[in-house]
Amino acid sequence: MRFKILKQNKFDKFDKKALYLWDKVFENDSEYQRLRKNLKIKAKKPALSWRMKRIRKKMQKKFNKKIWDELGKKCIECGQCTTVCPTCFCFRFEDYSSEERKCLADSCFYHDFSEISGGHQFLNNTAKRIYFWYYHKFVRIPEEYNLPGCVECGRCSKACPAGIKIEKVLKEILKS
């Protein structure tokens, strides 16, 4: 479901922060705006904390191959972290017939996520996929929207069957 956050019955403080980001990302999307209009929840602007800014600078400055290779060995690419994350909004289009095309939720952890014409994949291993997810959350979203791409809810850590803890990874990034 593309706009999973809008289908919830209950919104906690993390969801309200994520909703603020979604409002910015999908401000020109008519389907989102239609669904959002029916939702009587006020979004809460999340702060881009000094810690998030430090993480972004560290990730921009240095690619610590060791961190991502270790996580690549541990991650099983199930996409559970992206399923529970209130700020994940990746999608794909799928054609069902010549007249029917659907927009579906997707995950950067799925093998065909970065596949382009000719079968080439930019994210061709687990280490690259997990790095891409962190980079998206902590570098690209903050740069594009001046908002955090992570609302620090910890749902990804709870959902991960491989036991990857985002807080531990962020501490490693800050140490590197």
Secondary structure as the mmCIF struct_conf table of DSSP 4:
data_model
#
loop_
_struct_conf.conf_type_id
_struct_conf.id
_struct_conf.beg_label_comp_id
_struct_conf.beg_label_asym_id
_struct_conf.beg_label_seq_id
_struct_conf.end_label_comp_id
_struct_conf.end_label_asym_id
_struct_conf.end_label_seq_id
TURN_TY1_P TURN_TY1_P1 ARG A 2 PHE A 3
HELX_RH_3T_P HELX_RH_3T_P1 LYS A 4 LYS A 7
BEND BEND1 ASN A 9 ASN A 9
HELX_RH_AL_P HELX_RH_AL_P1 LYS A 13 VAL A 25
TURN_TY1_P TURN_TY1_P2 PHE A 26 ASN A 28
HELX_RH_AL_P HELX_RH_AL_P2 SER A 30 ASN A 38
HELX_LH_PP_P HELX_LH_PP_P1 LYS A 45 ALA A 47
HELX_RH_AL_P HELX_RH_AL_P3 TRP A 50 LYS A 61
HELX_RH_AL_P HELX_RH_AL_P4 LYS A 65 LYS A 74
HELX_RH_AL_P HELX_RH_AL_P5 GLN A 80 VAL A 84
TURN_TY1_P TURN_TY1_P3 PRO A 86 THR A 87
STRN STRN1 PHE A 91 ASP A 95
BEND BEND2 TYR A 96 GLU A 99
STRN STRN2 ARG A 101 ALA A 105
TURN_TY1_P TURN_TY1_P4 CYS A 108 PHE A 109
BEND BEND3 TYR A 110 TYR A 110
TURN_TY1_P TURN_TY1_P5 HIS A 111 SER A 114
STRN STRN3 GLU A 115 GLU A 115
HELX_RH_3T_P HELX_RH_3T_P2 SER A 117 GLY A 119
STRN STRN4 GLN A 121 GLN A 121
BEND BEND4 PHE A 122 LEU A 123
BEND BEND5 ASN A 125 ASN A 125
HELX_RH_AL_P HELX_RH_AL_P6 THR A 126 TYR A 135
HELX_RH_PI_P HELX_RH_PI_P1 HIS A 136 ARG A 140
HELX_RH_AL_P HELX_RH_AL_P7 ILE A 141 TYR A 145
BEND BEND6 ASN A 146 LEU A 147
BEND BEND7 GLY A 149 GLY A 149
HELX_RH_AL_P HELX_RH_AL_P8 ARG A 155 ALA A 159
TURN_TY1_P TURN_TY1_P6 PRO A 161 ALA A 162
HELX_RH_AL_P HELX_RH_AL_P9 ILE A 166 LYS A 175
#
